[in-house]
């Protein structure tokens, strides 16, 4: 029998279904969690405006830490990430210089596997601290051959400009009487001043930001400098690396000579054409976006794209905030609007941008100067640390969303160990994106060296190709999403299937592939820095080969075995054991070599 009441609520139900289908996907938002995470930092300059911030895991425990520059009379702020809060460890780490610091950059300049620290101080001696591996830093500025005199250093950056496997240092000086300087790492813990030979002094300028960038994809790191034209008549400078230890000023020929009060630099391939673009901040006259044309030239497209901002801007960062694979853009603003100073542009996926609204930053009225990108809570979505002047510094926590991601850590063997200057191409489902690694970017700042690559709804990544600074090209395949993968130069993908969070103690994973011929990879992870030994044994317990015997910081590792013994002789087919020892703890696994 027909009952008209059984369809009484059908129209309302259908309306709800329709409304639900039209609702947007979960919106990714930001919230400032600095205070609740224990970050209490306010910067006040006495020489150059603002200071820098670094997002970098300086203690090797797998969590991004934060380091802020300091005003005169204070030590820099080294906030160790304790998961639930940040603890300022500067004094305990032996950093006690009460200078006005500018750039704060963590870098493994001696390739020993731990992070050293360079601090650029204004009107004081800048400092290079070597990590002693026990939580303490030692001032090595003088012994390393770096300047100990008081200079007007502002921005600094590191890269291996001569591709010899060691990171070199470029310093900019704010005073026209003090030219910029390039220091070549000699591989023995010391540096040589090669400024004149290299031709990169860039005199009579007032630099505020600098970064190494391989803009022409030739495998050599070039230098781009943001100069404050308000002080002098010059514009920005692009030095092209000639590959022979010298550089050529190609600024005008490349169309990179933005002549305004340049203050910050962001580098990224926003339109996915395989070449790195440069966003440069300015005063209210308008910022610039140098689109890389792929032929050695740039075109400023900030105006047509509506990205000039028109206020006093400083630090800036490309960031894929929603993990849809396209690079969005964050811009620090110090003056202008009283309702919102910072600016955020969302990439529409077609090389155009839309100003963001309702992502949690609408009420930000702080005077912001420096920005850095990292992932302090390891949720796979990028967070933003911002140094404000006269206002509390900010940590913008990313809420995360439904899009998938991969994390990549790179370790050079022939290249510098930090793999600074690497280019990474990621392919999945017909898509391709480019990411690059830098040490010194934005305004006086440093992004986390851990690359986060958003892949949208993809459930696997087809391939990742690393073009190392050494010139070698390496591809790994079929990476799982929402996990971290460590790639060791000349050894392929490491740690497949390793979860993002580092558990307590030591974990040893099954080698891959297994069975194998002729080579395999052994992955493991350490929750704390440890003395470890990794060896290969036959079934009788006889040591065939020692692969690792050293102290390593906490993190994910993997080592390749080429199936040869200690003499280089190919081992016979059969069952072998691999054993990881640390103190009284030992873990082992079984593998099969089939020739």
SVG drawing of the C-alpha trace seen along z (x, -y; Angstrom):
<svg xmlns="http://www.w3.org/2000/svg" viewBox="-2 -56 96 78">
<polyline fill="none" stroke="black" stroke-width="0.4" points="0.0,0.0 1.3,-3.4 2.3,-5.6 2.8,-9.2 4.6,-9.9 7.5,-7.6 8.7,-10.3 8.0,-13.2 11.7,-14.0 13.0,-13.1 13.2,-16.7 15.2,-17.8 17.4,-14.7 18.2,-15.4 18.9,-19.1 21.4,-18.0 23.1,-15.6 23.4,-18.4 24.8,-20.8 27.3,-18.3 28.5,-17.6 29.1,-21.3 31.1,-21.9 34.8,-22.5 37.4,-20.1 38.8,-20.6 40.5,-24.0 44.1,-24.1 44.6,-26.8 47.3,-28.3 47.3,-29.1 50.0,-30.9 51.2,-28.4 54.4,-30.2 53.3,-31.0 51.8,-27.6 55.0,-25.9 57.2,-28.0 58.7,-30.4 59.2,-33.8 61.3,-35.9 61.2,-39.6 63.8,-41.2 64.8,-44.8 67.5,-46.0 70.1,-48.7 71.9,-48.5 70.1,-46.7 66.3,-46.1 65.1,-42.7 67.0,-39.5 66.8,-35.9 65.2,-32.6 66.3,-29.1 64.1,-26.0 66.6,-23.2 67.0,-20.0 70.3,-21.0 70.5,-18.1 69.7,-15.3 66.7,-13.8 64.4,-13.9 62.4,-17.0 62.8,-20.5 64.2,-22.9 64.1,-26.7 66.8,-29.3 66.2,-33.1 68.6,-35.9 69.0,-38.1 69.2,-41.8 72.2,-43.4 72.8,-42.1 71.2,-38.7 72.4,-35.4 70.8,-33.9 67.7,-31.7 68.3,-28.0 65.0,-26.4 65.2,-22.6 62.0,-20.8 60.8,-18.6 57.6,-17.7 55.3,-19.3 57.4,-22.5 60.5,-24.3 63.4,-24.8 66.1,-27.5 69.4,-25.7 71.8,-28.5 73.7,-28.9 73.9,-25.1 75.4,-24.8 78.1,-27.3 76.7,-30.2 77.3,-33.3 78.0,-36.2 75.7,-39.2 75.8,-40.7 73.2,-41.9 72.9,-38.8 71.5,-38.8 71.7,-35.5 71.7,-32.2 72.6,-29.2 73.1,-25.6 75.5,-23.8 77.8,-20.8 80.8,-22.6 83.3,-19.8 81.1,-16.9 81.3,-15.0 77.5,-14.3 76.4,-16.9 75.2,-20.5 77.6,-23.4 76.4,-27.0 77.3,-30.2 76.0,-33.5 76.4,-36.7 76.7,-39.6 76.3,-43.2 79.1,-45.6 80.7,-42.7 82.7,-39.6 80.6,-36.9 81.0,-33.4 81.5,-29.9 80.8,-27.3 81.8,-23.7 79.6,-21.0 81.7,-18.8 79.1,-16.0 78.3,-16.2 75.8,-19.0 78.5,-21.7 79.6,-24.2 83.2,-25.5 84.1,-28.9 86.3,-28.1 86.1,-31.5 89.8,-32.4 91.3,-28.9 89.1,-28.4 90.5,-31.6 87.3,-33.6 87.3,-37.3 87.3,-38.1 87.1,-41.9 83.8,-43.7 82.1,-44.0 78.7,-45.1 77.7,-41.6 74.0,-41.1 73.1,-38.2 75.1,-35.0 74.6,-31.8 76.4,-28.5 76.8,-26.3 79.5,-24.3 80.3,-26.8 83.3,-24.7 81.7,-21.3 84.6,-19.8 82.3,-18.3 82.7,-21.0 80.4,-23.9 81.7,-27.4 80.5,-30.7 79.4,-34.0 79.0,-37.0 77.4,-40.3 78.5,-43.6 76.0,-46.4 78.8,-49.1 80.1,-50.1 83.6,-50.3 83.4,-46.6 82.8,-44.5 81.1,-41.1 83.4,-38.2 83.5,-34.6 85.4,-32.0 86.3,-28.7 86.2,-25.7 89.6,-23.9 88.4,-20.7 90.6,-20.7 88.5,-22.9 89.9,-26.1 88.7,-28.7 90.5,-30.9 89.3,-34.3 88.8,-34.0 86.6,-37.1 89.0,-38.8 89.8,-35.7 86.1,-34.8 85.1,-38.4 82.1,-38.6 82.9,-41.6 79.9,-43.6 81.2,-46.9 79.2,-50.1 76.0,-48.2 73.8,-47.8 72.8,-44.2 70.0,-42.9 69.5,-39.3 71.5,-36.7 71.1,-33.1 72.9,-30.6 70.8,-29.4 71.5,-27.4 69.2,-29.5 70.5,-28.1 70.5,-24.4 74.2,-23.9 75.1,-22.2 77.0,-25.2 75.7,-27.4 75.2,-31.0 74.6,-34.0 71.7,-36.3 71.9,-39.4 69.0,-41.7 70.5,-45.2 68.8,-48.2 68.9,-50.8 67.7,-53.5 71.3,-53.6 73.0,-53.8 72.2,-53.8 72.8,-50.1 70.2,-47.3 70.2,-43.6 73.1,-41.5 73.2,-38.1 76.6,-36.4 76.8,-33.5 79.2,-30.7 81.6,-30.0 82.6,-26.6 86.2,-27.5 86.3,-29.3 85.2,-32.6 81.8,-34.4 80.5,-36.8 78.0,-39.7 75.1,-38.8 72.5,-40.9 71.5,-43.1 71.7,-40.4 69.6,-38.1 66.9,-40.7 67.5,-40.3 68.4,-43.9 65.5,-44.9 66.3,-48.4 64.4,-49.0 64.8,-48.6 65.2,-44.8 64.9,-43.1 64.1,-39.4 64.4,-36.4 62.2,-33.4 63.3,-30.7 61.1,-28.0 59.6,-26.7 56.1,-28.1 55.0,-27.3 56.6,-23.8 58.6,-24.5 61.8,-23.0 63.6,-26.3 63.9,-28.1 62.1,-31.5 62.9,-34.3 60.5,-36.5 62.0,-39.7 60.4,-42.0 60.4,-45.8 58.9,-48.9 55.4,-50.2 56.6,-50.7 56.0,-46.9 57.7,-43.5 59.0,-41.6 58.5,-38.0 61.3,-37.0 59.9,-34.3 62.7,-32.1 62.3,-31.8 64.5,-28.8 67.0,-30.5 69.1,-32.3 66.8,-35.3 64.0,-36.4 60.8,-38.4 59.2,-40.3 55.6,-39.2 54.6,-40.4 52.4,-43.2 50.4,-41.1 49.9,-38.4 48.8,-40.9 51.7,-40.0 53.4,-43.4 51.7,-43.8 52.5,-47.6 53.7,-47.7 57.0,-47.5 57.9,-43.8 60.9,-41.7 61.3,-38.0 59.4,-35.7 59.0,-32.0 57.6,-29.6 55.6,-27.0 53.1,-24.3 50.9,-24.9 48.1,-22.6 50.2,-19.8 48.5,-20.1 52.0,-20.2 51.9,-23.9 54.1,-26.4 52.2,-29.1 53.9,-32.2 54.2,-33.9 55.4,-37.5 56.5,-39.3 55.2,-42.9 56.4,-45.4 54.4,-48.5 51.1,-49.3 47.8,-47.7 46.7,-47.8 44.3,-44.9 46.7,-42.4 50.3,-42.9 51.5,-39.5 50.5,-38.5 49.8,-35.0 49.2,-34.0 47.6,-30.7 48.8,-29.1 45.9,-28.4 47.7,-25.6 47.9,-27.5 50.9,-29.8 48.5,-32.4 47.9,-33.3 45.0,-34.4 45.4,-36.3 44.4,-34.0 41.5,-34.7 40.4,-32.8 43.5,-30.7 44.1,-31.9 46.4,-34.9 43.7,-37.5 44.4,-39.2 48.2,-39.2 49.2,-42.9 52.8,-42.2 55.8,-43.9 57.3,-40.8 60.8,-40.6 62.1,-37.0 60.4,-33.8 61.4,-30.1 59.6,-26.9 59.7,-23.6 57.5,-20.9 57.9,-21.1 55.1,-18.6 55.9,-16.1 52.4,-16.0 53.7,-16.3 52.4,-19.9 54.7,-22.9 54.7,-25.4 56.1,-28.9 58.3,-30.6 58.4,-34.4 60.7,-36.8 58.9,-40.1 60.5,-43.2 59.2,-44.8 56.5,-42.1 56.6,-38.5 57.9,-36.1 55.3,-33.7 55.1,-30.0 52.3,-29.4 51.2,-25.8 49.7,-24.2 46.5,-22.3 47.1,-19.8 44.5,-18.4 43.6,-15.4 46.3,-15.7 49.2,-13.2 52.9,-14.0 56.4,-12.6 59.4,-13.8 62.9,-13.6 66.2,-13.9 69.4,-13.9 72.9,-12.9 75.8,-13.5 78.8,-11.2 80.8,-12.7 78.8,-15.9 78.7,-18.0 77.1,-15.9 74.2,-18.4 73.5,-18.0 73.0,-21.8 72.5,-22.8 70.7,-19.6 67.8,-19.6 65.1,-17.1 62.5,-16.1 59.4,-14.3 57.1,-12.4 53.7,-10.8 50.6,-10.2 51.9,-12.2 52.9,-15.2 56.3,-16.6 57.6,-19.1 61.0,-20.5 62.4,-21.2 65.8,-22.6 67.9,-22.7 69.5,-25.9 71.3,-27.2 70.4,-30.8 67.3,-32.3 64.3,-34.6 65.6,-37.5 68.6,-36.3 67.0,-32.9 67.1,-29.2 64.4,-26.7 64.5,-23.1 66.7,-20.9 63.9,-18.2 61.9,-18.6 58.1,-18.2 56.5,-17.5 52.7,-17.5 51.3,-15.0 47.5,-15.6 45.4,-12.5 48.2,-10.3 48.9,-7.1 52.4,-6.5 55.2,-8.4 56.5,-7.0 60.0,-8.3 62.3,-10.8 65.4,-12.0 68.2,-13.8 70.7,-15.8 73.5,-16.0 76.0,-18.9 78.7,-16.4 76.9,-16.2 75.7,-12.6 72.0,-11.9 70.2,-9.3 66.6,-8.0 64.6,-5.9 61.2,-4.5 57.8,-3.7 58.0,-5.7 55.1,-5.3 53.3,-8.5 53.0,-10.1 56.5,-8.8 60.0,-10.0 62.7,-8.6 66.4,-9.1 68.4,-9.2 72.1,-8.5 74.2,-9.6 75.2,-6.7 73.2,-4.2 69.6,-5.0 66.5,-5.2 67.0,-4.5 64.4,-3.6 61.5,-2.6 58.5,-2.0 60.0,-3.9 57.3,-5.9 57.8,-9.6 58.1,-9.5 61.4,-8.1 60.6,-5.6 62.7,-5.1 66.0,-3.1 67.3,-1.6 65.4,0.1 66.9,2.2 64.8,2.9 64.8,5.8 67.2,5.2 65.8,4.3 65.7,6.0 65.9,9.5 67.0,11.8 69.4,9.6 72.0,9.5 74.4,7.8 73.5,5.1 71.1,4.4 70.3,1.6 70.2,1.9 68.0,-0.7 68.0,-1.6 67.1,-4.5 68.5,-6.0 66.4,-7.9 69.5,-9.5 73.1,-10.1 74.9,-6.8 78.2,-4.9 77.2,-2.2 78.8,0.6 77.1,2.3 78.7,5.5 78.0,8.3 78.6,11.9 78.4,15.4 76.3,18.2 79.4,19.3 79.6,15.9 82.7,14.8 82.9,11.1 82.8,10.4 82.8,6.7 82.2,3.7 79.9,1.1 79.7,-1.5 81.8,-2.1 81.2,-5.6 79.1,-7.9 75.9,-9.1 73.3,-11.6 69.7,-10.5 67.8,-10.0 67.1,-7.6 70.0,-5.9 70.6,-3.3 73.8,-1.7 74.3,0.1 76.2,3.4 77.6,4.3 77.9,8.0 81.7,7.8 84.0,8.6 86.5,6.3 89.1,7.1 86.6,6.2 86.1,9.8 82.5,10.8 80.9,12.9 79.5,16.3 75.8,17.0 74.2,17.9 72.7,16.7 74.3,13.7 73.6,11.9 73.7,8.2 74.3,7.0 73.8,3.5 75.5,2.9 75.4,0.0 77.0,0.5 75.4,3.6 72.5,3.5 72.5,5.6 70.0,6.1 70.4,8.5 68.7,9.6 69.0,12.3 69.5,11.8 70.1,14.0 72.6,13.3 71.8,15.1 74.3,14.8"/>
</svg>
